[in-house]
Amino acid sequence: GGTAMDYQALQGALKFGNVEHKALPCQGTRGRTQTYQVPHATQLVPVPVLLEGVTYQVNGDQFRARTGTKRGKVAKGWSRTAIRSVSIPTARLVITDVSSRAAMRQKAGKRVGSKVSTGVGSITVAGQPVPVPAPGEVVELPGGAGEIQRQLVDTGYRGSQVIGLRIKLYSDAVVIDLARTAGRIYGS
C-alpha cells in the first residue's frame, strides 16, 4: 500500500497523515496492475501542503514454481506511490515528480526479499533550484530553513517500506514524509 503524505511534529506530539492508503487483497491482483488516482489534495495542519496528481499502483500475484530449486508456492508483487507536484507555500517550496516503489518476492516459509527505488524530478525554493539528493542523502534548504532527505528505507521480515522524501521545516517544527510505499507480503 502507499501513502502520499504523513505529518509529524518534530516534538513527536502530532501525527497526521494518510491522504490515501491502498492495500492489496490477499489473492493479489492476479498479475494485473491496479491504479488509483487522486487529482489533488490539500492538508492544512500544521502547515498548508498542496498535492497534485497523486497515483497509487499495486500489482501482486501468487503462483506455484514447478522447476528445479524454485519449486513451491511463490508470492510476488510491487507497489508504487507517485505525486506529480507538491507545494508548501509557507516555505516557498515546490517539488515535482516524487515517487517511491517497493517490489517484493517470497517463497513459502522464507523471508520476503524486496527492492526499493525512489525518484524526484526537481526541487525549487522561491523559484531557485535546489540540488536533488541522491538516494539516502540529505540536502539543506537555503537560509537554514530545513532539510530534505531522500529514500528512507525500513526493511523487515515481511518486506520493506520506503519514504520517497522527508522534509524537515525547522521554523514550523514539522516533518513531512512524501510518497511512502510499503511492500509487504503476509502469509495466508
Secondary structure, 3 states (H helix, E strand, C coil): CEEEEEEEECCCCCEEECCCECCCCCCCCCCCEEEEEEEEEEECCCCCEEEEEEEEEEEEEEEEECCHHHCEEEEEEEEEEEEEEEEEHHHCEEEEEEEEEEEEEEECCCCCEEEEEEECCEEEECCEEECCCCCCCEEECHHHCEEEEEEEEEEECCEEEEEEEEEEECCCCEEEEEEEEEEECCCC
